[in-house]
Amino acid sequence: MGNIEGLPPWSGSIDATVASAVLKAIHAMSRCRDLVQAFPEVLQYLHEALPRWTFAIAGRTADAEGLRLIAVHAGGASGCSAGNEVVLGAGPCGIGLEAEQPVLRLQGSRLWCEAPCWSKSRVQFVVSASLALSPNEDETDTAAPDIASEKSRALAAMKNLAQALEDQLVLRDFPVSDPTDSTGTDTLATLSGLEPLSMDESQVSWQGMVGTSKVMRQMYSLIERVADTDATVLLLGESGTGKELAARAIHALSRRAGGPFLAVNCAALPESLIESELFGHEKGSFTGATERRKGRFELANGGTLFLDEIGELSPSIQIKLLRFLQERIFERVGGGEPVASDVRIIAATNRDLQRAVEEGTFRADLYYRLAVFPIVVPPLRERGADIILLADHFVGLHNRANTRKIRRISTPALDLLTMYHWPGNVRELENCIMRAAILASDGVIHAYHLPPSLQSAISSGTEPASGLDAAVARVERELIMEALKLERGQTAPAARRLGITERRLRYALQKYKLDPKRFRTKL
């Protein structure tokens, strides 16, 4: 047990099978325009991870007081079906309705594990899992490894699913009415026609940035708060995280949205040109200056100027930039006449500017002028399930640009994507998916299509060092995983599907450290 890489930071301790189910559930809800229609798929994923349990999700009804069941999986086993009213204090969903936190409770011979989903100070959903105990099972016997494990895994699943639902309601700006409002605007009909406040049709993109993780939502909130002001913003983050997209979002949400947005990479221009590029020059100011030229500060008048890699500016340019931030005037190269410009500055850097100040390579007064409102753009390794959303997004970009379509990304490939640490962040992921899409010949991105940097012994479970042996091992491991998945963890049918003996399959399972139980969906 431990924190599973690829899950959001609130996921806590959760085993690999449940973690995979929760990730798939988050993915299903995030990409679905109609949140309610995603629930059957969500419950199917949970059932695959916890086959002994039955599941249900309840939502608030039009009377704004009670809840009724929206989706039920294996409902006949628990005597419930979609549309049933939820009874307070009774399963399914009534136990979680009266609780503030995830709860476990024994009622008769059935163990209930339920969690409420809160929004605007009220319970909007309840997720429920129930387990029928056999006569020889004792729910109170924590020493019994089977029941203790079942309880902890179900509790982790319900807790994480409820949190994921809360995240979705925040992202979609869930329209909850006042309890005293007789119109009852928070109906299930409203749920099934959810329109996000500021997200686009994909339901996972905000102002061009793909992601629904907690750290990204925190960044979106900061952008919305500062956008409508003229405060200087400093975007901090590693290369490839999408700092320019964040700058464009600030501009698009500001009063300057109708004005120009200009971007300058301060590290891409030599020192001899950067001053002229930023501030412009007068005719004859240097060799080749045959006419007066406006700089970016002047061209961005009435709009926003994005200065990327601000930490690479030379000391002389830092002084001129500081003067502009203080007085809102500058002088062109070779000119003595002050020029005023009404432009908002957004700066970005992947350097530690505070350390640069301490080392004397960056002016302290300029740093404090720039860092009026700092925003950290999180690295991809901290964004959890956003990795899957971004991978799907880049597959979509590939499909729109090419006639050869990619239908899906295989499970082993997704495992590798979520386990990798992504030093190059979103830019590296995009290049990785585009490369894999080109290599894929059957419409599916497999693990062996991913770059060698993702194919470590730890992430793929393969030990051979030679190129051919490693490639063969990766293909063999993936084919075995697909067969086990299709045969629900049964080794004999999986061996027949692969055309090998069961003994050979058992040897391969041991070699690649694969547990068939992971793929079982029923007892």
C-alpha positions as CSV (number, residue, x, y, z in Angstrom):
1,M,0.0,0.0,0.0
2,G,1.2,3.5,-0.7
3,N,0.6,6.7,-2.7
4,I,0.1,5.7,-6.3
5,E,1.8,7.9,-8.8
6,G,-0.7,9.3,-11.3
7,L,-3.4,9.8,-8.8
8,P,-4.4,13.3,-7.5
9,P,-2.6,14.4,-4.3
10,W,-5.7,13.8,-2.1
11,S,-5.7,10.1,-3.0
12,G,-3.8,8.9,0.1
13,S,-3.0,5.2,0.5
14,I,-4.6,3.0,-2.1
15,D,-3.6,-0.2,-3.8
16,A,-2.7,-0.5,-7.5
17,T,-6.0,-2.2,-8.6
18,V,-8.2,0.3,-6.9
19,A,-5.9,3.1,-8.0
20,S,-6.4,2.1,-11.7
21,A,-10.2,2.0,-11.3
22,V,-10.2,5.4,-9.7
23,L,-8.0,6.9,-12.5
24,K,-10.3,5.4,-15.1
25,A,-13.4,6.8,-13.3
26,I,-11.8,10.3,-13.1
27,H,-11.0,10.0,-16.8
28,A,-14.5,9.0,-17.7
29,M,-16.1,11.9,-15.7
30,S,-13.6,14.5,-17.0
31,R,-14.1,13.7,-20.7
32,C,-17.9,13.3,-20.5
33,R,-20.0,16.4,-21.3
34,D,-22.9,14.8,-19.5
35,L,-21.7,13.9,-16.0
36,V,-24.6,11.7,-15.1
37,Q,-24.1,9.6,-18.2
38,A,-20.6,8.8,-17.1
39,F,-21.8,7.1,-13.9
40,P,-22.5,3.6,-15.3
41,E,-19.0,3.5,-16.7
42,V,-17.6,4.7,-13.4
43,L,-19.4,1.9,-11.5
44,Q,-18.2,-0.7,-14.0
45,Y,-14.6,0.3,-13.3
46,L,-15.2,0.0,-9.5
47,H,-16.8,-3.4,-10.0
48,E,-13.8,-4.6,-11.9
49,A,-11.5,-3.6,-9.1
50,L,-13.8,-4.8,-6.3
51,P,-15.9,-7.7,-7.8
52,R,-17.5,-8.8,-4.5
53,W,-19.2,-5.4,-4.0
54,T,-22.2,-3.8,-5.5
55,F,-22.3,-0.1,-6.2
56,A,-24.7,2.9,-6.5
57,I,-24.6,6.6,-6.9
58,A,-27.4,8.9,-5.7
59,G,-28.1,12.5,-6.6
60,R,-30.3,15.3,-5.3
61,T,-33.9,15.4,-6.6
62,A,-36.0,18.3,-7.7
63,D,-37.5,18.8,-4.3
64,A,-34.0,19.9,-3.1
65,E,-34.4,17.8,0.0
66,G,-34.0,14.1,-0.9
67,L,-31.8,12.0,-3.1
68,R,-32.7,9.2,-5.5
69,L,-30.5,6.6,-7.1
70,I,-29.0,7.6,-10.4
71,A,-26.9,4.6,-11.3
72,V,-26.7,1.1,-9.8
73,H,-24.3,-1.7,-10.7
74,A,-25.4,-5.3,-9.8
75,G,-28.4,-3.7,-8.1
76,G,-30.4,-7.0,-7.9
77,A,-27.9,-8.3,-5.4
78,S,-28.8,-5.5,-3.0
79,G,-32.4,-5.1,-3.8
80,C,-32.2,-1.6,-5.3
81,S,-32.5,-0.1,-8.7
82,A,-32.1,3.3,-10.4
83,G,-34.9,5.8,-9.5
84,N,-35.4,4.5,-6.0
85,E,-35.7,7.1,-3.3
86,V,-32.8,7.2,-0.8
87,V,-33.9,6.5,2.8
88,L,-31.9,8.4,5.4
89,G,-29.8,6.1,7.5
90,A,-30.3,3.1,5.3
91,G,-28.3,1.7,2.4
92,P,-27.8,2.3,-0.4
93,C,-26.7,5.9,-0.1
94,G,-28.8,6.8,3.0
95,I,-25.9,6.1,5.4
96,G,-23.6,8.4,3.6
97,L,-26.3,11.1,3.3
98,E,-26.3,11.6,7.1
99,A,-22.5,11.4,7.4
100,E,-20.0,14.2,6.9
101,Q,-17.1,11.8,6.0
102,P,-16.8,8.3,4.4
103,V,-18.4,5.7,6.7
104,L,-18.5,2.0,7.2
105,R,-21.5,0.4,8.7
106,L,-22.9,-3.1,9.2
107,Q,-26.7,-3.5,8.6
108,G,-27.9,-7.1,9.0
109,S,-25.6,-9.3,6.9
110,R,-24.5,-6.5,4.6
111,L,-21.6,-4.2,5.0
112,W,-22.1,-0.7,3.6
113,C,-19.2,1.7,2.7
114,E,-20.5,5.1,1.6
115,A,-19.1,8.6,1.1
116,P,-20.9,11.9,0.6
117,C,-20.0,14.4,-2.0
118,W,-20.4,18.0,-0.8
119,S,-20.9,21.2,-2.8
120,K,-22.1,24.6,-1.6
121,S,-22.5,23.3,2.0
122,R,-24.8,20.5,1.0
123,V,-24.6,16.8,0.0
124,Q,-25.1,16.7,-3.8
125,F,-24.1,13.0,-4.4
126,V,-23.5,9.9,-2.3
127,V,-21.4,7.0,-3.6
128,S,-22.1,3.6,-2.1
129,A,-20.5,0.2,-2.0
130,S,-22.1,-2.8,-0.3
131,L,-20.8,-6.3,0.5
132,A,-22.9,-9.3,1.5
133,L,-21.1,-11.2,4.2
134,S,-21.3,-14.9,4.4
135,P,-22.2,-16.6,7.7
136,N,-18.6,-17.5,8.4
137,E,-17.4,-13.9,7.9
138,D,-17.3,-11.4,10.8
139,E,-17.1,-7.7,9.8
140,T,-15.7,-6.9,13.3
141,D,-12.9,-9.4,13.0
142,T,-10.1,-7.0,11.8
143,A,-7.6,-9.9,12.1
144,A,-9.3,-11.7,9.2
145,P,-7.1,-10.6,6.2
146,D,-9.7,-11.0,3.5
147,I,-12.5,-8.8,5.1
148,A,-10.0,-6.3,6.5
149,S,-8.5,-5.8,3.0
150,E,-11.9,-5.6,1.4
151,K,-13.0,-2.9,3.9
152,S,-9.9,-0.8,3.4
153,R,-9.9,-1.0,-0.4
154,A,-13.6,-0.2,-0.6
155,L,-13.2,2.8,1.8
156,A,-10.3,4.1,-0.3
157,A,-12.4,3.8,-3.5
158,M,-15.4,5.6,-2.1
159,K,-13.3,8.3,-0.5
160,N,-11.4,9.0,-3.7
161,L,-14.5,8.8,-6.0
162,A,-16.4,11.3,-3.8
163,Q,-13.5,13.7,-3.9
164,A,-13.3,13.3,-7.7
165,L,-17.0,14.1,-7.9
166,E,-16.5,17.2,-5.8
167,D,-13.7,18.3,-8.1
168,Q,-16.0,17.9,-11.1
169,L,-18.7,20.0,-9.5
170,V,-16.2,22.8,-8.8
171,L,-14.8,22.6,-12.3
172,R,-18.3,22.8,-13.9
173,D,-19.5,25.5,-11.4
174,F,-22.3,23.2,-10.3
175,P,-25.6,25.3,-10.2
176,V,-26.9,24.6,-6.6
177,S,-30.0,26.5,-5.5
178,D,-30.9,27.9,-2.1
179,P,-32.7,25.2,-0.1
180,T,-35.5,27.7,0.4
181,D,-35.9,28.2,-3.3
182,S,-39.1,26.4,-4.4
183,T,-37.9,26.3,-8.0
184,G,-35.4,23.6,-7.1
185,T,-32.8,24.4,-9.7
186,D,-30.4,21.7,-8.6
187,T,-32.4,18.9,-10.3
188,L,-31.1,15.8,-12.0
189,A,-32.3,17.3,-15.3
190,T,-29.9,20.2,-14.6
191,L,-27.1,17.7,-13.9
192,S,-27.6,15.9,-17.2
193,G,-27.3,19.2,-19.1
194,L,-24.4,20.7,-17.3
195,E,-22.7,23.6,-19.0
196,P,-19.4,24.7,-17.4
197,L,-19.0,28.3,-16.5
198,S,-15.7,28.8,-18.2
199,M,-14.6,25.4,-19.6
200,D,-14.8,24.5,-23.3
201,E,-16.7,21.7,-24.9
202,S,-14.1,19.0,-24.0
203,Q,-14.9,19.6,-20.3
204,V,-11.2,19.1,-19.5
205,S,-9.8,22.3,-21.0
206,W,-9.8,25.8,-19.4
207,Q,-8.7,28.7,-21.5
208,G,-6.7,26.3,-23.7
209,M,-5.1,24.5,-20.8
210,V,-6.0,20.8,-20.3
211,G,-6.2,19.6,-16.7
212,T,-8.6,19.0,-13.8
213,S,-6.2,18.2,-11.0
214,K,-6.3,20.2,-7.8
215,V,-3.0,22.0,-8.4
216,M,-4.3,23.2,-11.8
217,R,-7.7,24.3,-10.4
218,Q,-5.8,26.3,-7.8
219,M,-3.8,28.0,-10.6
220,Y,-7.0,28.7,-12.6
221,S,-8.4,30.4,-9.5
222,L,-5.4,32.6,-9.2
223,I,-5.5,33.5,-12.8
224,E,-9.2,34.5,-12.6
225,R,-8.4,36.7,-9.5
226,V,-5.6,38.6,-11.1
227,A,-6.8,38.8,-14.7
228,D,-9.1,41.7,-14.3
229,T,-6.4,43.9,-12.7
230,D,-3.4,45.5,-14.2
231,A,-1.0,43.9,-11.7
232,T,2.3,42.6,-13.0
233,V,2.3,38.8,-12.9
234,L,5.4,36.5,-12.6
235,L,4.8,33.0,-13.8
236,L,7.2,30.5,-12.2
237,G,7.7,26.9,-13.4
238,E,9.9,24.4,-15.2
239,S,10.4,24.4,-19.0
240,G,7.5,22.9,-20.9
241,T,4.8,23.4,-18.2
242,G,2.7,25.8,-20.3
243,K,3.6,29.2,-18.9
244,E,2.7,31.0,-22.2
245,L,-0.7,29.4,-22.1
246,A,-1.2,30.7,-18.6
247,A,-0.2,34.2,-19.8
248,R,-2.6,34.0,-22.7
249,A,-5.4,33.0,-20.3
250,I,-4.7,36.1,-18.1
251,H,-4.8,38.3,-21.2
252,A,-8.0,36.7,-22.5
253,L,-9.8,37.2,-19.2
254,S,-8.6,40.8,-18.7
255,R,-10.0,44.1,-19.8
256,R,-7.2,44.2,-22.3
257,A,-8.5,41.1,-24.2
258,G,-9.4,43.3,-27.2
259,G,-5.8,44.5,-27.4
260,P,-2.7,42.9,-28.7
261,F,-0.9,40.0,-26.9
262,L,2.8,39.9,-27.8
263,A,5.3,37.3,-26.6
264,V,9.1,37.7,-26.5
265,N,11.5,34.9,-25.5
266,C,14.3,36.8,-23.8
267,A,16.7,33.9,-24.1
268,A,16.2,33.4,-27.8
269,L,17.6,36.8,-28.9
270,P,21.2,37.9,-28.6
271,E,22.0,40.8,-26.3
272,S,22.8,43.1,-29.2
273,L,19.2,42.7,-30.6
274,I,17.1,42.3,-27.5
275,E,17.1,46.0,-26.6
276,S,16.0,47.0,-30.1
277,E,13.4,44.3,-30.1
278,L,11.9,45.4,-26.9
279,F,12.2,49.2,-27.1
280,G,12.6,49.9,-30.8
281,H,15.2,52.1,-32.4
282,E,15.6,55.4,-34.3
283,K,16.8,55.7,-37.9
284,G,20.6,55.7,-38.0
285,S,21.0,54.6,-34.4
286,F,23.2,51.7,-35.6
287,T,24.4,50.0,-38.8
288,G,21.5,48.7,-40.7
289,A,18.9,50.9,-38.9
290,T,17.5,52.5,-42.1
291,E,14.2,53.6,-40.5
292,R,12.5,54.1,-37.2
293,R,11.2,50.8,-35.8
294,K,8.7,50.4,-33.0
295,G,9.6,47.9,-30.3
296,R,7.4,45.3,-28.5
297,F,6.6,47.7,-25.7
298,E,5.2,50.2,-28.2
299,L,3.4,47.6,-30.4
300,A,1.7,46.1,-27.3
301,N,0.1,49.4,-26.3
302,G,-3.3,48.7,-24.9
303,G,-2.6,45.0,-24.5
304,T,-0.2,42.6,-22.8
305,L,3.5,41.9,-23.3
306,F,4.7,38.5,-22.2
307,L,8.4,38.3,-21.4
308,D,9.4,34.7,-21.3
309,E,12.7,33.6,-19.6
310,I,13.0,37.0,-17.9
311,G,16.0,35.7,-15.9
312,E,18.2,35.8,-19.0
313,L,18.1,39.6,-19.4
314,S,21.4,41.4,-19.2
315,P,21.9,44.0,-16.4
316,S,21.6,46.9,-18.8
317,I,18.2,45.7,-20.1
318,Q,17.1,45.0,-16.5
319,I,17.7,48.7,-15.7
320,K,15.6,49.9,-18.7
321,L,12.8,47.4,-17.8
322,L,12.8,48.6,-14.2
323,R,12.4,52.2,-15.3
324,F,9.5,51.3,-17.5
325,L,7.8,49.4,-14.6
326,Q,8.3,52.4,-12.4
327,E,7.4,55.3,-14.7
328,R,5.7,53.6,-17.7
329,I,8.0,55.4,-20.1
330,F,11.0,54.2,-22.2
331,E,13.4,55.5,-24.8
332,R,14.1,53.9,-28.2
333,V,17.6,52.9,-29.0
334,G,19.4,56.0,-30.3
335,G,16.7,58.3,-29.2
336,G,16.3,60.7,-26.3
337,E,12.6,61.3,-26.4
338,P,10.6,59.4,-23.8
339,V,7.8,57.2,-25.1
340,A,4.8,56.2,-23.0
341,S,3.0,52.9,-23.4
342,D,-0.1,51.5,-21.6
343,V,1.0,47.8,-21.6
344,R,0.6,45.1,-18.9
345,I,3.7,43.0,-18.2
346,I,3.6,39.3,-17.6
347,A,7.0,37.7,-17.0
348,A,8.0,34.1,-16.8
349,T,11.1,32.1,-15.8
350,N,12.2,28.6,-15.0
351,R,15.1,30.0,-12.9
352,D,15.2,30.6,-9.2
353,L,15.2,34.4,-9.3
354,Q,15.6,34.8,-5.5
355,R,18.9,32.9,-5.8
356,A,19.8,35.0,-8.8
357,V,19.3,38.1,-6.7
358,E,21.5,36.6,-3.9
359,E,24.2,35.8,-6.5
360,G,24.0,39.3,-7.9
361,T,22.9,38.3,-11.5
362,F,19.4,39.7,-11.2
363,R,18.5,43.1,-9.7
364,A,16.6,42.9,-6.4
365,D,14.5,46.0,-7.2
366,L,13.4,44.5,-10.5
367,Y,12.5,41.2,-8.9
368,Y,10.2,42.9,-6.4
369,R,8.6,44.9,-9.2
370,L,7.9,41.7,-11.3
371,A,6.8,39.5,-8.4
372,V,3.7,41.6,-7.5
373,F,1.6,38.5,-8.1
374,P,3.6,35.3,-8.6
375,I,1.8,32.2,-9.9
376,V,3.4,28.7,-10.0
377,V,2.7,26.6,-13.1
378,P,2.9,23.0,-11.7
379,P,5.1,20.4,-13.3
380,L,3.4,17.5,-15.0
381,R,4.6,14.9,-12.4
382,E,2.4,16.7,-9.8
383,R,-0.7,16.8,-11.9
384,G,-1.9,13.2,-11.4
385,A,-4.6,12.0,-13.8
386,D,-4.0,15.1,-16.0
387,I,-1.4,12.9,-17.7
388,I,-4.1,10.7,-19.2
389,L,-6.3,13.7,-20.1
390,L,-3.4,15.3,-21.9
391,A,-2.5,12.1,-23.7
392,D,-6.0,11.8,-25.0
393,H,-5.9,15.5,-26.0
394,F,-2.8,15.0,-28.0
395,V,-4.2,11.9,-29.6
396,G,-7.2,14.1,-30.7
397,L,-4.9,16.7,-32.2
398,H,-3.1,13.9,-34.1
399,N,-6.4,12.5,-35.4
400,R,-7.6,15.9,-36.6
401,A,-4.4,16.5,-38.5
402,N,-4.0,13.0,-40.0
403,T,-6.2,10.6,-41.9
404,R,-4.8,7.6,-40.0
405,K,-6.7,7.7,-36.7
406,I,-5.7,6.4,-33.2
407,R,-8.6,4.7,-31.5
408,R,-7.1,4.3,-28.0
409,I,-4.1,4.0,-25.8
410,S,-3.5,0.5,-24.4
411,T,-3.5,-0.1,-20.6
412,P,0.2,-0.9,-20.4
413,A,1.0,2.3,-22.3
414,L,-1.1,4.3,-19.9
415,D,0.7,2.6,-17.0
416,L,4.0,3.7,-18.4
417,L,2.8,7.3,-19.0
418,T,1.5,7.7,-15.4
419,M,4.6,6.2,-13.9
420,Y,7.1,8.3,-15.7
421,H,8.5,11.5,-14.0
422,W,8.3,13.8,-17.1
423,P,11.3,16.0,-16.8
424,G,10.3,17.8,-20.0
425,N,6.7,18.2,-18.7
426,V,3.8,18.8,-21.1
427,R,6.0,19.5,-24.1
428,E,7.7,16.1,-23.6
429,L,4.4,14.3,-23.3
430,E,3.1,15.9,-26.5
431,N,6.2,14.8,-28.4
432,C,6.0,11.3,-26.9
433,I,2.3,10.9,-28.0
434,M,2.9,12.3,-31.5
435,R,5.9,9.9,-32.0
436,A,3.8,6.9,-30.7
437,A,0.9,7.9,-33.0
438,I,3.2,7.8,-36.0
439,L,4.5,4.3,-35.1
440,A,1.1,2.8,-34.3
441,S,-0.1,0.7,-37.2
442,D,-3.3,-0.8,-35.7
443,G,-5.0,2.3,-34.4
444,V,-3.7,1.6,-30.8
445,I,-0.8,3.1,-29.0
446,H,1.0,0.2,-27.3
447,A,3.7,0.4,-24.6
448,Y,6.4,-0.5,-27.1
449,H,5.5,2.5,-29.2
450,L,6.6,4.9,-26.4
451,P,10.2,6.3,-26.4
452,P,13.0,4.3,-24.8
453,S,13.2,6.8,-21.9
454,L,9.9,5.4,-20.6
455,Q,11.0,1.8,-21.0
456,S,12.9,1.4,-17.8
457,A,13.2,-2.0,-16.0
458,I,11.2,-0.6,-13.1
459,S,8.4,0.8,-15.1
460,S,8.0,-2.1,-17.6
461,G,9.1,-5.0,-15.4
462,T,11.6,-6.2,-18.1
463,E,15.2,-7.0,-17.2
464,P,16.9,-7.8,-20.6
465,A,19.5,-5.1,-21.5
466,S,20.0,-5.8,-25.2
467,G,17.8,-3.9,-27.7
468,L,16.2,-7.0,-29.3
469,D,15.6,-8.8,-26.0
470,A,14.1,-5.8,-24.4
471,A,11.7,-5.2,-27.3
472,V,10.6,-8.8,-27.4
473,A,10.1,-8.8,-23.6
474,R,7.9,-5.6,-23.8
475,V,5.7,-7.1,-26.5
476,E,5.4,-10.4,-24.7
477,R,4.5,-8.7,-21.4
478,E,1.8,-6.5,-23.1
479,L,0.3,-9.5,-25.0
480,I,0.0,-11.4,-21.7
481,M,-1.6,-8.5,-19.9
482,E,-4.1,-8.0,-22.7
483,A,-5.0,-11.7,-22.7
484,L,-5.4,-11.7,-18.9
485,K,-7.6,-8.7,-19.1
486,L,-9.8,-10.3,-21.8
487,E,-10.0,-13.6,-19.8
488,R,-10.6,-11.8,-16.5
489,G,-7.5,-13.1,-14.8
490,Q,-8.1,-16.8,-15.6
491,T,-4.7,-18.3,-16.6
492,A,-5.9,-21.3,-18.5
493,P,-8.1,-19.4,-21.0
494,A,-5.4,-16.7,-21.3
495,A,-2.8,-19.4,-22.2
496,R,-5.2,-20.9,-24.8
497,R,-5.8,-17.4,-26.3
498,L,-2.0,-16.8,-26.5
499,G,-1.4,-20.3,-28.0
500,I,1.0,-21.4,-25.3
501,T,0.9,-23.9,-22.4
502,E,-0.3,-22.8,-19.0
503,R,3.1,-23.8,-17.6
504,R,4.8,-21.4,-19.9
505,L,2.4,-18.7,-19.0
506,R,3.0,-19.2,-15.3
507,Y,6.7,-18.9,-15.9
508,A,6.1,-15.6,-17.8
509,L,3.9,-14.3,-15.0
510,Q,6.7,-14.9,-12.5
511,K,9.3,-13.4,-14.9
512,Y,7.3,-10.2,-15.4
513,K,5.9,-10.0,-11.8
514,L,2.3,-10.1,-12.9
515,D,-0.5,-11.1,-10.6
516,P,-3.5,-12.6,-12.4
517,K,-5.8,-11.6,-9.5
518,R,-5.3,-8.0,-10.6
519,F,-7.3,-8.7,-13.8
520,R,-10.2,-10.6,-12.2
521,T,-13.6,-9.0,-12.4
522,K,-15.6,-11.7,-10.6
523,L,-14.9,-14.6,-8.2
